[in-house]
Amino acid sequence: MLDDEQVPFADIRQNMKELNTINTYLGGHAVSIDGVKQIILHHNSGTPLTICEIGCGGGDNLMALAKWCGHQSIRANFIGIDIKPACIEYAKAQCSSLQAQWITNDYLQTNLSNKKPDIIFSSLFCHHFKATELVTMLQWMKQHATKGFFINDLQRHFFAYYSIKFITSLFSGSYLVKNDAPLSVARGFKRNEWQQLLQQAGIESYTLHWKWAFRYLITYRNA
């Protein structure tokens, strides 16, 4: 339902707030931080990183990464790209302390060629797309990231589906979250499906790890 262009901004705002809570308490932000760690390894703290998220939503992932970078004394710049103006508007308001470039656009139509980001990532974004579109996304991320990319997305699993359905029915005040959270799990991925997609995209030497709670972290580092 979140993909519907007619959803009122107030409903999107409530949805974004609850997604931040889910990412915080069910480990989503921790998975994204792990993705950055796997790509930068022994990073020279004197050189600023540029980290770009496609499908950035309300910007909570970028805020979590900015906080982690600060604790690690890593200088970083951030870019958030989302096709929905309401999401970018919410991100700007909620992440006013974050020095970030916010772009309202289809990521495929965004010109990053002049200054490519070091790291590109997506979180809970891939399950919105068809397999052929995901192959294109993987190739685009590899092409536009100088150090590498990672994907943080859901594992399709019956326990995860019924668990999130139960949790959101009790605690969520957002009809979007109640509808979309279980559906997102149902549209998630199995390990072999990721392996097939990566093979079709011509991407080798990646890592694919299962993470709590019912997520996969796919990481690719440029040689």
N, C-alpha and C positions, 0 to 999 in steps of 0.2 A: 504493500500500500504506500510505502514511503516514496516509491518511484512515480506515483501519481502527481501530475503537475497541479492538481486542484487542492492539494492538502493545505489547510490554513497554516500560517506561520506559527501561531500559538501551539498547534498540535506538533509541528516539527520541533519546536523548542523543547516541549516536554519529552518527546522521543529522544532528542539528543542528550538531555540531562540523564535519562535512564540508561542510555547506552554507555555513558561515561561510568555510571555506577556498576553496570554489568562488567565492563572492561576492567574496572578497578578491582572488584571483588572476585571475579572468576578468572583472573589471570591474564586478561587480554593485553594489558599494558606491559606486563612482565615479558610476554612473548615478543612484543615489538622491541623492547630493550635488548632482549637476547639476540634478535635479528641484527641490530646495529653492532652489538659486540662481535658477532661472528664475522661481520664484514670488515670492520676496521682493525681488529686484532691489536697490534701494537701501534696505535695511532700517535703521530707527532702532535702533541697538544698545542704546539705553536701555530699549526696550520688549521684554519677554520674549516669545518665540514659544512657542506650544504646537503640537507636532508629534505627530500620531497615526498609528500604523500599524495597519491591519486585517490580520488573518492574520499576526501578528508573529512566529510561530514562536519561535525561541530568543532573539530580541531583538538579533541581531547587526547588523541594519540600524540600529536605534536607537542602538546603541553607536557605530557608525561616524559617524552624524550628530552625536551628542553631541561626539565628538572634533573633528569639523570645526567645529562651532559654537564650541567652546572656542578653537580656533586663530584664529577670526575675531572673537573677543570678542563673540559673540552669546549673550545670555542665552536659555535655552530650557528648556521643560518638555516631558516626553515621556509619551505614553500608548501602551501596547501592548495590543491586543485580539486574543485567539485563543480559538476554541471548545474547544480541547483543553487540559484541565487539565495534562497532562504537559508541554506546550510552555510554559505560563505558569510552571510549577514550575521548569523548566530555565532560563527567562529570568531569573527572580528570583535564582537561584543564580549564574548566569554574569554577570549585570549588576548585581551588588550595589552597585557604585560609582555606578550611574546613578540619579539622582533621577527615578523614573518611577512612574506609576500603571499597574498591571498588572490587566487585566480579563479574566476567564474568561467568555466569552459569545459568542453569535452577534452579529456586528457590527450586524445589522439590529435586534436586540433591545436594543442598548445605548443608553441615554438620554444623549445629548450636548447636549440642548437648552439646559440651564441655562448651560453655558459651552462654546460651540462651539470646537473647535481652529482655529488659524490655517491649518494645513496637514494634510490627510489624504492618506495614500498607501498603496499596496500594492506588494509586490515578490514576484514568483514566486507569486502568489496567484490571479490571474484564470483561469489554465488549469485550475483545479479546478471551474469553473462552466460551465453551459450559457449559450447566447447570451441567452436571456430573463433569466436571473439576472444576467448582466453588465450588461444595460441598467438593471436595478434598482440595481445597485451604482454605476454611473456617476451616476445621478440622486441616490442617497443621498449620495455623496461631495460632489457639487456643493452639495447642500442644507445639509450639516453643516459645511463648511469655510468660514471667513470670508475667507481670502485665496485659496485655491485647492487643487487636488489634483493629484497625479501618479500615474502607473502605470508600473512598471518590470517588464516581462515579456518572455517569450521569443518570438523569431521562429521560426516553423516552417520548417525548412530541412534538406535532406537532409545537407548537410555538417555542420551542428551536431549532428544526430541521431547520425550515425556517429562523429563526433569524441568526443562525450561518452560514448557507449557504449564506445568503445575506452579512453578515459582512466579511466573508473570501473572497468572490468574489470581494469586494471592496478594502480590506486592506491587504490581504495576498499576499506575494510574493512566497509562497511555494505551489507547486502543490500537495505535500503530505497533507498539512493542508487543502487545498481546497477540496480534495477528502475525507480525513479521518475524518475531524471534523463533517460534517453532518452524515457520516456513523456511527461514534461513538455514536451520539445521537440516531440514528435509532436502534442501538444495545444496548442501555441503558436499564434500568429496571423500572418496576412499583413497587409500595410498596408491593403489594401482592406477586409479584415474589420473592422479597427478603425474605419475610416472609416464603415462601415455601422452598427456598433454605436453610435458617437457620434451619428450622424444619428438613429438610432432613439430615443436617449436625449434628443434635443433639445438637444445641446450643440454650440455653435458657438465660433469664435474660440479653438480649441485649437491646440497644436503637436504634431506627431508626427514624431519623429526616430529614425532607426536608430542604434544604438550598438553598439560592440564589447563583448562578443562575442555577436553574434546576439541582440540585444535591441531592443525598442522602448521609447522614453520618450514617454509621452503626458502633456502638461502643460496644465492649465486654470487661468487666473488670473481671479479675479473682477474686474469693472470697478471 
